Amino acid sequence: MTKTNIHHWVDICSLDDITPNTGVCAKVADQQVAIFYLHPENELRSLDNYDPIADANVLARGIIAEVEGKRVVASPLYKQHFCLQSGVCLQDQHIQVPTYQTRIKNNTVQVLSPNQEAQV
Amino acid sequence: MQNYRVVVIGNGMVGHKFIETLSEQTDQVEIITFSEEPRLAYDRVQLSGYFAGQSAEDLALTNEDSYRNLGVNFYLNDKVVAIDRSAKQVKTQSGNVVGYDKLIIATGSTPFVPPIPGREQPHIHVYRTLDDLDAIQASARQSKSGVVVGGGLLGLEAANALKQLSLDTHVVEFAPQLMPVQLDKNGGKLLRQKIEKLGVSVHTEKNTQRIINGTDARYRLEFADGSWLETDTIVFSAGIRPQDELARDAHLDIGPRGGIVINELCQTSDLNVYAIGECALWQQKIYGLVAPGYKMAKVAADHCLRSLSLIDPKKTSQTFTGADMSTKLKLLGVDVASIGDAHGADDNLVSYSFRDEFAEIYKKIVLSPDRKRLVGAVLVGNTDDYGNWLQLYLNKMTLPEAPEQLLFPFEEGNDSASAASSLENLPDSAQICSCNDVSKGSIITCIYKGTRDVSALKSECNAGTGCGGCTQLVGQLLDNELSKMGISVDKSICPHFPYNRSELFDIIKVKKLRTFDSVLAQCGSRLGCDICKPAVASILASLWNEPVLNPQHVSLQDTNDAFLANMQKDGTYSVVPRVPGGEITPDKLIVIGQVAKDFNLYTKITGGQRIDLFGAQLNELPMIWQRLVDAGFETGHAYGKALRTVKSCVGSTWCRFGVQDSTTMAIDLEKRYRGIRSPHKIKMAVSGCARECAEAQSKDFGVIATEKGWNLYVGGNGGMRPRHADLFASDLDDQTLIQYIDRIMIFYIRTAERLQRTSVWLENLTGGLDYLREVVIDNKLGINSDMEAQMANLIDSYQCEWQSTLKDPQKLKRFSHFINSKETDSQVIFVTEREQIRPARIEEKQRATEEA
């Protein structure tokens, strides 16, 4: 078992590949990660792509919105709002989707890989 | 347990109303009804609609199944011939003898045919029942011309029917003017002028002496003044006579000039027998309108239950105390209204009138000697004032100083604010909707219970669902009450824009804004949301028609627009190629089949005559569309708030009943309007004849072929809130049809709320269908050329979104499940059912994962 970087940053794509205020889905260590490029903030946010209410991997394809001061994505299937900071569903606080860390480095989009992959 | 039996003689509109009212309130009464006609109750008021494409089913007020469900026993084609009051039994033509506890006589009236020699010949008719209409229609097939004897309300309805049957139509009236009962001389004169313009010849002061054989036509009517008129078909509409023989034979009290005498509980001289509707005589008066008949039906039902002790005695009892005969209607397309004493013949009364010869409008008010009360009015050519004036009249309200200003509602100091204050002064008991007897009080109760828009009020309390004449008043009442409750009706589309959709549309149009960011900067705040982004995207597309996947627009698009396909429950997509008018070649069918087979897609025929291909993954969409585009297909916009399909039948090309080429028209319309983004989806259909196989009346725009052209219907809907479309205009040629659809569609795009279908839009449009006609046909707002220019731009700038997307590698990048991998979503799992794929259910998915 290699013990290098339990958490390590994975290159996903160029920032130019994501249209501002849209999402894309990245495959990171067998996980589906929805990455959103916020504009005008010029920041990235990431949630799990899995919509637990719809039971489908679709969150990256939702509209990015601002609801009560929070940045959210609206599920493309049933339109619930998921907070891009916490992953909490605004319509049902008991539901929370996992969040991921992302950054822009030299115009490259990077996601912090979840641990289980690194342990293999 | 049914302890009592009520027998209803006659199943016309009023008899049916009685049955409906009684059966709603009790199940302890057995109801039996007899009709001499072969069918249950239908709408006699709309009879002329029968020749404008409405079928007997459309006109039906009920059907045999609903009667069975209500437990009503009915006997059709079986006329009651005798009443035995001592035995409490009735006897019918076929020999049925049935006992009763309470008897309702609702036999209506018969048309009066003056005793003119020669009247009993073929092709000479009356105008009352559907059978009469069938007979008139049969005659029309062998006729070129038709004459209606009688220029009253019903006579003009009959003239409309003859005109719709394409006969050279004449109206003969004994009096010096048309509608002598309801209109004054000047009103009658203008009505005549307008009707003659429509091609109906009017002959007044003609006393028909006899009918003899004609030389150029089948008959000749000879008049007392020596003149004559030749015609092939004659319809008598010279008044009605109460059908009271049964009551006469049973020795019930009858008025000197006919009519069964009733008291204010609608009882006859035998207290167990009631008479309602046109056969009943209340204080020497016969009421020949449906509203008073309905009122009598309710009174009789209430009293029946009361005397059988089936109703809470504490409930206020109803009485019939006469009815107002004011009326507003459209005769041969001309708006006419009459309130109270239209003539104002009494010298002490004060009249004012206004005549606009250019716009062909006539208005007259008749005031009390002190000018404080409205006692009568006439409106011809424009009846917008009817609702307000009727309230002033019915509630004996005090008129403002200078009451003559009522004639000029648009002048300063006499605007809608004063209409609102007059509405404010109405008592709660004031009847707002006369068709359904809905009071101001009950509408207000509805509003306080939480109903907040006009169309919801219509379905909650029925107001405005009859003739629609009170819709404007209902809207004003709603606004007044909400502002009194301190509720400012916030019509903003979302927290980011303090505007409703049509305001936003105007801002974007006038300021020529082309991106969401500029719209937000100009008139919004913060960052936008999933409500305003697609709404603005739709407006931008309706105005400038730039491709929705362009970089500045793509982030605004709703789920389906975002990938030009319809997302299904598992995140896969369905694909619908356009099949204009539902016409498709075998080669193209084969292409669709081959594509579906190659990509393993589930196929299903849609309700709009197209083929839907399900189960495509994001990365497959461009490949599928490349194949379809290569074969000559275009996108079907099944994903967009835009024109979906124009459904059609095969029309005169193949069908032996078709009268126009409906398929070609459907294809033309579909190609014309394809891709135009609108507040909600738009469906259309074109039927090649009145049989209506394309179901056009359930569409936003329905077109039905006539012998002379096309009838255009608007505002229909299927789905969860079905609505029959309203007839907008008749017998249009191709060019006018398209011109009207162009204008209505743009007007809808400009003024509708977000996600508002045409049906709700039309119901909420102040002034309703008449206003829409004024805008589109009369160019009331002077915006028709502007609307046509907008439509021309949209048509010119059309491009198939899939075709252009396929040419743009930047846009195609988004069509992949992962941005960093060619893999697809491993959690999309299909199973096979009836030889095709379908998404796996949860337990099937779990099994599949375990096996893996």
Interface residues (C-beta under 8 A of the other chain):
Chain A: I12 C13 D17 I18 T19 P20 N21 T22 V24 C25 A26 K27 Q32 I35 A54 D55 A56 N57 V58 R61 G62 I63 I64 A65 E66 V67 R71 A74 P76 L77 K79 H81
Chain B: H496 R526 L527 G528 C529 D530 K533 P534 P551 V554 S555 L556 Q557 D558 T559 A562 F563 M567 K569 D570 G571 K813 R814 H817 F818 I819 N820 S821 E823 D825 Q827 V828 I842
